[in-house]
Amino acid sequence: MPKIRIKSVQCTTPDEIDKDEMYLKMDGKKIWPEGERYHRVDTGDVSSVNLDLEVKEGWNEIEVWDFDFVSANNLLGVFKFKVDLTPGDYSTSMKLLERDSTASYLLFWEILDKDGNSVT
């Protein structure tokens, strides 16, 4: 299986006025931030993720969630990206899923070589 590295996530526009309490999920499991419920982000913030994952070749998805203290957490959107065996750097825009949301995020990621090393 190919290996990727999630390098960072950039919040272009948060969903909430007072910052988003954002976290990432893949295949129904929270993958980031590790050891915390969420990571607070605001307009323009670039958050270092630095997470290596084994993924299937072809289309993959990472969900962007907003943690809520009072009500159910909100699925803001999803990063859909295609993984092949070509190492290198990539970026993906979030597809917005939450109705009436203003959220906008970018995912910066890399396909690692066959030995799991960065080529950049």
LINJO-V335282 format. One record per residue. N is the residue number from 0. PHI is phi as a letter, one per 40 degrees, with the letter a starting at -180 (NA if undefined). OMEGA is omega in degrees with one decimal (none if undefined). Layout:
N,PHI,OMEGA ; N,PHI,OMEGA
This chain:
0,NA,177.6 ; 1,c,175.2 ; 2,b,176.1 ; 3,b,173.4 ; 4,b,171.6 ; 5,c,-175.7 ; 6,c,-176.7 ; 7,a,174.6 ; 8,b,177.4 ; 9,b,174.3 ; 10,c,176.9 ; 11,c,177.1 ; 12,a,178.1 ; 13,c,176.4 ; 14,c,-176.8 ; 15,b,-178.7 ; 16,c,-175.4 ; 17,b,179.2 ; 18,g,174.6 ; 19,c,172.2 ; 20,b,-167.5 ; 21,c,169.6 ; 22,a,-175.7 ; 23,b,176.6 ; 24,b,175.0 ; 25,a,-179.4 ; 26,f,176.6 ; 27,g,-178.3 ; 28,b,176.0 ; 29,c,-179.7 ; 30,b,-178.1 ; 31,a,-0.2 ; 32,c,179.2 ; 33,c,177.2 ; 34,g,178.6 ; 35,b,177.8 ; 36,c,-174.3 ; 37,a,176.4 ; 38,b,-178.0 ; 39,c,180.0 ; 40,b,178.5 ; 41,b,-178.1 ; 42,d,176.1 ; 43,g,-178.9 ; 44,c,173.0 ; 45,b,-176.8 ; 46,b,177.7 ; 47,c,179.9 ; 48,b,176.9 ; 49,f,-177.2 ; 50,b,177.8 ; 51,c,-178.7 ; 52,b,167.5 ; 53,c,-177.5 ; 54,b,177.2 ; 55,c,174.5 ; 56,c,-176.9 ; 57,h,-174.5 ; 58,c,178.0 ; 59,b,179.5 ; 60,b,170.5 ; 61,b,-178.2 ; 62,c,175.4 ; 63,b,-178.0 ; 64,b,173.5 ; 65,b,179.6 ; 66,c,176.1 ; 67,b,-178.6 ; 68,c,-172.5 ; 69,b,-177.0 ; 70,b,179.5 ; 71,c,176.3 ; 72,c,-175.7 ; 73,b,171.0 ; 74,c,-177.6 ; 75,c,-176.1 ; 76,a,-176.5 ; 77,a,169.8 ; 78,c,175.4 ; 79,b,-176.5 ; 80,a,-177.8 ; 81,b,-179.3 ; 82,b,173.3 ; 83,b,-178.0 ; 84,b,-179.2 ; 85,c,-179.3 ; 86,c,177.3 ; 87,i,-178.8 ; 88,c,179.7 ; 89,a,171.8 ; 90,b,-176.5 ; 91,b,175.3 ; 92,c,178.5 ; 93,c,171.2 ; 94,c,-176.7 ; 95,c,179.6 ; 96,b,-176.6 ; 97,c,-179.4 ; 98,c,178.0 ; 99,g,179.1 ; 100,c,175.6 ; 101,b,-172.8 ; 102,c,176.1 ; 103,a,-178.1 ; 104,b,173.7 ; 105,b,177.3 ; 106,b,176.6 ; 107,b,-172.9 ; 108,a,-175.2 ; 109,a,169.7 ; 110,c,-178.7 ; 111,c,179.5 ; 112,c,-174.1 ; 113,c,177.7 ; 114,c,-180.0 ; 115,g,-179.6 ; 116,b,175.6 ; 117,c,177.3 ; 118,b,-179.3 ; 119,b,none
